Each structure stands twice: as structure tokens, then as C-alpha cells.
Amino acid sequence: MSRARLGLYVFCRRSLFEQCYELQPTFQLLLQRPDRLALNLTEVASYTERPVEDTGLIHLVSGVDEMMSIYQELYEAKRLQE
């Protein structure tokens, strides 16, 4: 689990933790939010002064394969800029 100023990321087997009685209140709260990684693909800086609620245009990542594809595209674009 990672907590940052602009997000909370939980990577787990959702079906396993949803059934845990002790975590029910926490999971009910978490599941009110998107359950996929949301990225702002235009934000390139590791630091931002934008307000938290100003997310900009977000892209919901469908899975690991898409995340790898996004990484490869961004890496290639950066390499071409050098």
C-alpha cells in the first residue's frame, strides 16, 4: 500500500479482502472510489502544486498489460526528446 498527497494505491486480490469481516468498514469506504488505477497522462512532473480536486483528464487503466503499454509509450517519447 502506498499513500501519496494525490492518491491512495492498494494492490491486492480484492475478492480475498472483501470477505474479511474486520476490513468490511474500510473496504466499503474504498469501494466508493474507482477500483482501477486512474492516471493523468499529461502530468509529467513528479511534483505538482495543482489542487487535489483538480484531477485534469484521467485515464482508467484496465490492467497490467495496458500499464506496460503506457510505460513503453512514455519511455519511448522521453527517449526521442533526448
Secondary structure, DSSP 8 states (H G I E B T S, - for coil): -EEETTEEE--S-HHHHHT-GGGHHHHHHHTTS-SS-EE-TT---S---S-TT---S-EE--SHHHHHHHHHHHHHHHHHH-
